[in-house]
């Protein structure tokens, strides 16, 4: 789930709804009048958020059933590279990596 809002509404949202959206990581994305709304929504849908907390395991969606195998491979590689760039010791902090489809078996890809 994601939210979009115009420049006029962004300052009013914390006052009206409180800090709940910010804490949940769902604060609306700014959309200007010049931007194409459908393109902005597609961009928001294609984003991946990594929540790096003090956990040893993480699950992230990197694709959907409409994507080709090449698109999925590209997304997986980009997500892994971005994740390793966020970590202090890069690849030294990663023990194993697995991929899994919704109904499929887990496949180990690293470690």
Backbone as CSV, one residue per row, in Angstrom:
resi,resn,N_x,N_y,N_z,CA_x,CA_y,CA_z,C_x,C_y,C_z
1,UNK,0.838,-1.188,0.000,0.000,0.000,0.000,0.871,1.235,0.000
2,UNK,0.470,2.225,-0.764,1.199,3.489,-0.818,0.198,4.613,-1.016
3,UNK,0.615,5.799,-0.641,-0.240,6.969,-0.756,0.485,8.043,-1.533
4,UNK,-0.280,8.840,-2.291,0.264,9.997,-2.993,-0.541,11.214,-2.568
5,UNK,0.091,12.381,-2.577,-0.585,13.613,-2.193,0.047,14.782,-2.931
6,UNK,-0.714,15.856,-3.057,-0.222,17.058,-3.716,0.581,17.913,-2.740
7,UNK,1.251,18.913,-3.282,2.083,19.820,-2.486,1.272,20.507,-1.391
8,UNK,0.017,20.830,-1.664,-0.834,21.533,-0.702,-1.184,20.631,0.486
9,UNK,-1.387,19.344,0.240,-1.827,18.438,1.299,-0.696,17.907,2.186
10,UNK,0.511,17.830,1.665,1.625,17.232,2.409,1.824,17.880,3.792
11,UNK,1.853,19.226,3.909,2.047,19.808,5.243,0.888,19.553,6.205
12,UNK,-0.298,19.323,5.697,-1.477,19.133,6.551,-1.610,17.709,7.076
13,UNK,-0.988,16.749,6.435,-1.173,15.339,6.793,-0.726,15.023,8.221
14,UNK,0.466,15.438,8.659,0.845,15.117,10.051,-0.100,15.750,11.077
15,UNK,-0.589,16.933,10.784,-1.484,17.617,11.712,-2.842,16.918,11.786
16,UNK,-3.329,16.429,10.656,-4.646,15.785,10.617,-4.609,14.331,11.076
17,UNK,-3.594,13.585,10.652,-3.545,12.146,10.920,-2.560,11.745,12.010
18,UNK,-1.734,12.673,12.459,-0.759,12.342,13.487,0.463,11.655,12.896
19,UNK,1.324,11.154,13.774,2.577,10.559,13.314,2.459,9.101,12.851
20,UNK,1.257,8.557,12.824,1.070,7.142,12.500,1.583,6.738,11.139
21,UNK,1.330,7.541,10.112,1.788,7.193,8.760,3.308,7.190,8.677
22,UNK,3.931,8.143,9.340,5.393,8.199,9.316,5.998,6.998,10.011
23,UNK,5.469,6.617,11.153,5.993,5.472,11.893,5.822,4.177,11.114
24,UNK,4.717,4.073,10.372,4.458,2.868,9.594,5.210,2.863,8.257
25,UNK,5.882,3.958,7.926,6.603,4.044,6.659,5.690,4.232,5.465
26,UNK,4.503,4.800,5.699,3.511,4.967,4.635,3.219,6.432,4.334
27,UNK,4.147,7.330,4.670,3.899,8.742,4.414,3.736,8.952,2.912
28,UNK,2.774,9.777,2.491,2.493,9.949,1.055,3.673,10.496,0.265
29,UNK,3.750,10.070,-0.969,4.754,10.559,-1.908,4.217,11.804,-2.590
30,UNK,5.062,12.786,-2.758,4.665,14.044,-3.379,4.439,13.856,-4.879
31,UNK,3.312,14.372,-5.373,3.000,14.344,-6.801,2.684,15.771,-7.215
32,UNK,3.408,16.279,-8.204,3.149,17.627,-8.701,2.171,17.565,-9.867
33,UNK,1.658,18.721,-10.248,0.699,18.768,-11.353,1.342,18.397,-12.680
34,UNK,2.624,18.646,-12.808,3.310,18.381,-14.072,3.586,16.895,-14.287
35,UNK,3.559,16.094,-13.215,3.884,14.676,-13.325,2.687,13.860,-13.809
36,UNK,2.994,12.813,-14.531,1.975,11.867,-14.971,1.638,10.944,-13.793
37,UNK,0.370,10.938,-13.372,-0.026,10.198,-12.179,0.157,8.691,-12.346
38,UNK,-0.194,8.155,-13.504,-0.046,6.705,-13.696,1.427,6.298,-13.705
39,UNK,2.299,7.128,-14.264,3.734,6.830,-14.254,4.282,6.892,-12.833
40,UNK,3.814,7.848,-12.046,4.260,7.976,-10.654,3.810,6.763,-9.836
41,UNK,2.589,6.292,-10.050,2.074,5.122,-9.337,2.877,3.879,-9.724
42,UNK,3.198,3.718,-11.015,4.031,2.585,-11.447,5.406,2.645,-10.799
43,UNK,5.967,3.846,-10.674,7.273,4.010,-10.037,7.216,3.614,-8.563
44,UNK,6.153,4.008,-7.875,5.996,3.674,-6.456,5.817,2.175,-6.283
45,UNK,5.067,1.547,-7.164,4.858,0.100,-7.087,6.143,-0.684,-7.314
46,UNK,7.070,-0.120,-8.067,8.290,-0.842,-8.397,9.395,-0.640,-7.357
47,UNK,9.131,0.149,-6.322,10.137,0.378,-5.294,10.180,-0.764,-4.294
48,UNK,11.362,-1.030,-3.790,11.565,-2.045,-2.754,12.085,-1.337,-1.520
49,UNK,11.493,-1.639,-0.361,11.936,-1.015,0.881,12.594,-2.053,1.764
50,UNK,13.821,-1.760,2.177,14.534,-2.612,3.116,14.424,-1.976,4.492
51,UNK,13.904,-2.710,5.447,13.824,-2.219,6.810,14.910,-2.905,7.619
52,UNK,16.039,-2.223,7.727,17.187,-2.787,8.429,17.052,-2.503,9.923
53,UNK,16.588,-3.482,10.643,16.509,-3.391,12.093,17.416,-4.475,12.642
54,UNK,17.364,-4.718,13.914,18.244,-5.726,14.512,17.620,-7.107,14.377
55,UNK,17.419,-7.539,13.134,16.874,-8.863,12.856,17.887,-9.654,12.040
56,UNK,17.816,-10.955,12.140,18.757,-11.797,11.409,18.196,-12.311,10.096
57,UNK,16.913,-12.092,9.856,16.256,-12.606,8.657,15.388,-11.503,8.064
58,UNK,15.325,-11.443,6.737,14.560,-10.396,6.083,13.885,-10.962,4.837
59,UNK,12.664,-10.555,4.590,11.955,-10.950,3.387,11.566,-9.726,2.584
60,UNK,11.805,-9.757,1.281,11.536,-8.613,0.418,10.931,-9.107,-0.882
61,UNK,9.879,-8.447,-1.355,9.290,-8.776,-2.651,10.104,-8.095,-3.746
62,UNK,10.545,-8.873,-4.729,11.357,-8.310,-5.813,10.731,-8.486,-7.190
63,UNK,9.553,-9.071,-7.271,8.927,-9.272,-8.565,7.490,-9.720,-8.429
64,UNK,6.844,-9.910,-9.575,5.485,-10.444,-9.598,5.322,-11.390,-10.783
65,UNK,4.177,-12.011,-10.894,3.972,-13.052,-11.905,3.960,-12.516,-13.328
66,UNK,3.752,-11.224,-13.505,3.716,-10.641,-14.848,5.105,-10.407,-15.431
67,UNK,6.134,-10.589,-14.630,7.496,-10.286,-15.078,8.131,-11.482,-15.776
68,UNK,8.996,-11.175,-16.745,9.731,-12.233,-17.444,10.888,-12.696,-16.555
69,UNK,11.462,-13.883,-16.855,12.611,-14.351,-16.072,13.793,-13.370,-16.081
70,UNK,14.016,-12.694,-17.206,15.108,-11.719,-17.268,14.837,-10.522,-16.360
71,UNK,13.591,-10.051,-16.336,13.238,-8.935,-15.452,13.385,-9.333,-13.990
72,UNK,12.974,-10.546,-13.660,13.116,-11.026,-12.287,14.588,-11.124,-11.890
73,UNK,15.411,-11.680,-12.772,16.835,-11.802,-12.493,17.459,-10.426,-12.281
74,UNK,17.096,-9.474,-13.128,17.606,-8.108,-13.004,17.180,-7.496,-11.659
75,UNK,15.920,-7.664,-11.277,15.433,-7.129,-10.000,16.128,-7.777,-8.812
76,UNK,16.327,-9.084,-8.872,16.991,-9.790,-7.775,18.424,-9.301,-7.616
77,UNK,19.151,-9.161,-8.714,20.534,-8.697,-8.661,20.602,-7.270,-8.117
78,UNK,19.712,-6.408,-8.589,19.713,-5.028,-8.105,19.374,-4.962,-6.616
79,UNK,18.397,-5.753,-6.168,18.008,-5.749,-4.760,19.153,-6.257,-3.884
80,UNK,19.820,-7.316,-4.307,20.936,-7.864,-3.529,22.087,-6.862,-3.461
81,UNK,22.428,-6.249,-4.576,23.517,-5.273,-4.584,23.194,-4.058,-3.721
82,UNK,21.938,-3.619,-3.765,21.549,-2.483,-2.935,21.590,-2.855,-1.461
83,UNK,21.113,-4.057,-1.122,21.146,-4.507,0.265,22.575,-4.572,0.782
84,UNK,23.473,-5.139,0.007,24.870,-5.238,0.457,25.501,-3.858,0.620
85,UNK,25.084,-2.890,-0.183,25.631,-1.539,-0.041,25.141,-0.868,1.242
86,UNK,23.998,-1.291,1.777,23.476,-0.721,3.018,24.170,-1.270,4.263
87,UNK,24.734,-2.449,4.140,25.347,-3.103,5.298,26.768,-2.579,5.532
88,UNK,27.172,-2.530,6.801,28.483,-1.979,7.148,29.637,-2.775,6.552
89,UNK,29.532,-4.104,6.602,30.623,-4.951,6.096,30.280,-5.592,4.759
90,UNK,29.345,-5.032,4.053,28.912,-5.509,2.737,28.620,-7.016,2.743
91,UNK,29.295,-7.788,1.901,29.012,-9.219,1.771,29.401,-10.020,3.014
92,UNK,30.265,-9.482,3.855,30.673,-10.201,5.062,29.527,-10.337,6.067
93,UNK,28.505,-9.499,5.961,27.356,-9.571,6.862,26.294,-10.554,6.385
94,UNK,26.438,-11.097,5.194,25.420,-11.983,4.633,25.913,-13.422,4.718
95,UNK,25.126,-14.270,5.375,25.494,-15.683,5.489,24.894,-16.473,4.329
96,UNK,23.589,-16.343,4.104,22.929,-17.026,2.991,21.865,-16.121,2.381
97,UNK,21.558,-16.357,1.113,20.463,-15.690,0.413,19.602,-16.762,-0.235
98,UNK,18.298,-16.605,-0.108,17.352,-17.531,-0.707,16.328,-16.749,-1.517
99,UNK,15.793,-17.377,-2.554,14.646,-16.813,-3.263,13.510,-17.815,-3.171
100,UNK,12.292,-17.284,-3.215,11.120,-18.142,-3.092,9.955,-17.488,-3.807
101,UNK,9.214,-18.288,-4.563,7.976,-17.795,-5.143,6.857,-18.038,-4.129
102,UNK,5.694,-17.538,-4.412,4.585,-17.639,-3.462,4.260,-19.081,-3.113
103,UNK,4.174,-19.943,-4.105,3.796,-21.327,-3.864,4.951,-22.306,-4.088
104,UNK,6.137,-21.791,-4.383,7.253,-22.669,-4.703,8.160,-22.962,-3.540
105,UNK,9.137,-23.798,-3.795,10.112,-24.162,-2.780,11.209,-23.088,-2.709
106,UNK,11.878,-23.042,-1.577,12.978,-22.101,-1.370,14.200,-22.576,-2.155
107,UNK,14.889,-21.641,-2.827,16.115,-21.938,-3.562,17.239,-21.096,-2.994
108,UNK,18.315,-21.729,-2.565,19.462,-20.997,-2.047,20.270,-20.470,-3.216
109,UNK,20.588,-19.171,-3.186,21.358,-18.580,-4.267,22.729,-18.099,-3.804
110,UNK,22.954,-18.050,-2.484,24.257,-17.640,-1.959,24.456,-18.284,-0.592
111,UNK,25.653,-18.759,-0.337,25.994,-19.269,0.993,25.966,-20.766,1.104
